[in-house]
């Protein structure tokens, strides 16, 4: 069965996780195709609305913090990164323009955000405060 699924050399690739062999999954190898990042001036009223704590369904917490006129993403155990405003409801993460954050709003109330990995995977986080 395994030879039929993975081919005759499946034993030679035993160190490769099954998900990679079965699905051809290669995290980070496929980058989302995005226009070049910009760094627009962030209006103070938007900055004030977006600041807060956001939580995944599994309980992982991140913070969007204001430092002067800038927004920063604070992730436990990671270096804080500045967010560059792209217009509308989107920011990019400094140091990796493929990482995007899109804030979700209902009227003037922020309900959460969607964090897009550099491979385009979307992670939904709810506003926790």
N, C-alpha and C positions, 0 to 999 in steps of 0.2 A: 504494500500500500504506500509506504513512504517513498519508495523508488518511483512509483507511478506519479506521485504528487510532486516530489522535489527534484526528480531526475536521478540518474545513476550515480552522480557524485555527491549526493546529499550527506554522506558520512564525512566527506572531506571538509564540509562547511559546518561541522558540528558546533563550532564556537560562535556561530552567527545565530542570534535569537530567531525563534520560529516566526515571529511577526515580520521580520525582515525577509525571511525566505518565502513565506506564504504570500504576503501582501506587497512585497517590494518596498516596504516602508523604510524611508531614510530620513529621520528627523533632521530638519535644518537644511536639507539638500535642495528643497524646492522653496524658493523665496517668492513671496507675493510680489506681483508686478505693480509698483506704485509710482506715481509721479514724484519728482524730486521734492524733498522736504523743504519747507519754508519756515521762517521764524517770525510770525506776525506779532504785532503788539496785541497783548491780551487785555481786553476791556476789564476794568476792575469789577464790574457787576457780574461778569461771567466767572472771573476768578473766585469771587466770594461765594457764588453758588456751587462751584465744583469742589471746593475744599471740603474734605471729610474723610470718613472711613468707609471702606467698601469690603464686602465679604462674599466669598464663594459659597456654594451650597455645602461644601465639605468643611466650612468654617475658617478657611485661610483668609487672613485679614491684610489688606494693604491700606495705606493712607495717601491721600493727595493733600499736600501741604503747601501753603503760601509762604514764600520767603521773599520779602520785598514785593516786587512786581511780577515775580516768577512763580510758576507752579512746579512742584517736585513730586515724584512718586517715591514713597518710602515703603520698601518691602523688607520684612524681617530677615536678617542674615545677608542682605545684599547692600551694595553701595547705592546711596540715594542718587537718583537721576533727574535731571531737569527735563521738563516737558516743553516742547516747542509747539506753539499754537499754529494750527493749519487752517483755521477758519471754521465756521459753522460750529460743530460739536466735537471736532477731532484735534488730538495732539499726537505728536510723535515723541518717542523716548530718545533723549540725547545719547549718542554713542551707538545707536542702532536704529536708523531711520525706518527700518521695516517693522519695528514694534509700534503698534498704534493703539491709542485709547480713544474710544468714542463714547462720550457721555450721553446717557439716556435721560430725557426730560419729558415731563408731562406738564405743559404750560411753563411756569417758572420754577417747578419743583423737580429736583434731580432724583431719579428713582434708582439709578445704578450706572454702570459703565460696562462696556465690552472691551476686553483686552485682546488684541489680535497679535498672535505670535508671528515671528518672521516667516513662518511657512503658511500663514493665513488662518491658522486654527483660532477660532473665537472662544473666549472664556467670559461668561457672564458673571458679573458681580453685582450684588444688591447694595444699596446705600444702607449702612448699619446705624446711622444716628439721625 
